[in-house]
Amino acid sequence: AFYYALALVVVGMLSANVISGQVDHALGYTHNDMGPLRRHRPLIRATRVQTLAISSTLMAALSLLMGTLVMVGAVGIMGMDASHLPLLWLYSVCAVAVSGIGALTLLAVFGTPGMLVATLVFIGMAVPTAGATTPVEALPGFYRFLAEFEPLRQITGGLRSILYYDAQADAGLTRGWVMMAAGLMAAALFGFSVTGWYDRKGLHRI
């Protein structure tokens, strides 16, 4: 469950990085290198809020494909034992979407350093608190605090319920859904509030 959850989070982050770059290229803010060729499109004046909305919508659509590919790779190719396949697929897609939109929010707010912040939040601080290699109770107080809301642990808990405990709600599945929804709402509130403030202050990208 831990490695499957880690794959979903990493795929979400990488997808967000690709989408962010391609949206900026499509809007004419950056160039796009394809081997030895460099392409630059005419500038389309889009606000930061509009750019984040476009990127998040594309991330939600791409998560359908990426969540499916992760599940096919784990179950179909590597032979992971899994029942409740429709629920596992839905949970996988949502996990990729939430992770990706969270990373897009950090990219929109912090710019290029946002991917470093996303790596710290979704990987650096998340792996030790996931409870996969070390029980949370054995961690220092700071990490026990982080474990209450770090995305990877919440996603892992829901997957553990689906894979090992017959998808029982009280085995971590309900908490996984609730925390993913809370994370998505927090990312949207933070991202659109800050980018909206940037726009109102005239901090345009041109």
RAGI-V124785 format. One record per pair of residues at least 24 apart in sequence whose ideal C-beta (glycine too) atoms are under 8 Angstrom apart, sorted by the first residue. I is the first residue (numbers start at 1). J is the second residue. Records with the same first field share a line. If there is no record, write none. Layout:
I=J ; J
This chain:
1=132 ; 156 ; 159 ; 160 ; 163 ; 164
2=130 ; 132 ; 133 ; 156
4=70 ; 74 ; 80 ; 159 ; 163
5=95 ; 130 ; 152 ; 155 ; 156 ; 159
6=127 ; 130 ; 152
7=70 ; 74
8=67 ; 70 ; 92 ; 95 ; 96 ; 99 ; 155
9=95 ; 99 ; 122 ; 123 ; 126 ; 151 ; 152 ; 155
10=123
11=66 ; 67 ; 69 ; 70 ; 96 ; 99
12=59 ; 63 ; 66 ; 95 ; 96 ; 97 ; 98 ; 99 ; 100 ; 102 ; 103 ; 122
13=99 ; 100 ; 103 ; 115 ; 118 ; 119 ; 122 ; 123
15=59 ; 62 ; 63 ; 66 ; 96 ; 100
16=55 ; 59 ; 99 ; 100 ; 101 ; 102 ; 103 ; 104 ; 107 ; 118
17=103 ; 107 ; 115
19=55 ; 58 ; 59 ; 62 ; 100 ; 104
20=55 ; 104 ; 107 ; 108
23=51 ; 54 ; 55 ; 58
24=51
27=51
29=205
43=206
45=206
47=195 ; 199 ; 204
48=108 ; 195 ; 196 ; 198 ; 199 ; 203 ; 204 ; 205
49=192 ; 195 ; 196 ; 199
51=108 ; 195 ; 205
52=104 ; 105 ; 108 ; 191 ; 192 ; 195
53=192
55=104 ; 108
56=101 ; 104 ; 188 ; 191
59=97 ; 100 ; 101 ; 104
60=97 ; 101
62=100
63=93 ; 94 ; 96 ; 97 ; 100
64=93
66=93 ; 96
67=92 ; 93 ; 94 ; 95 ; 96 ; 97
68=92 ; 93
70=96
80=163
81=163
82=162 ; 163
83=166
84=162 ; 166 ; 167
87=162 ; 167
88=159 ; 162 ; 163
91=158 ; 159 ; 162 ; 176
94=180
95=155 ; 180
97=184
98=151 ; 180 ; 183 ; 184 ; 187
99=151 ; 155
101=184 ; 187 ; 188
102=151 ; 183 ; 184 ; 187
104=191
105=187 ; 188 ; 190 ; 191
108=191 ; 194 ; 195
109=190 ; 191 ; 194 ; 195
121=150 ; 151
122=151 ; 152
123=152
125=150
126=150 ; 151 ; 152 ; 153
127=152
129=153
130=156
131=156
132=156
149=179 ; 183
151=179 ; 180 ; 183
154=179 ; 180 ; 183
155=180
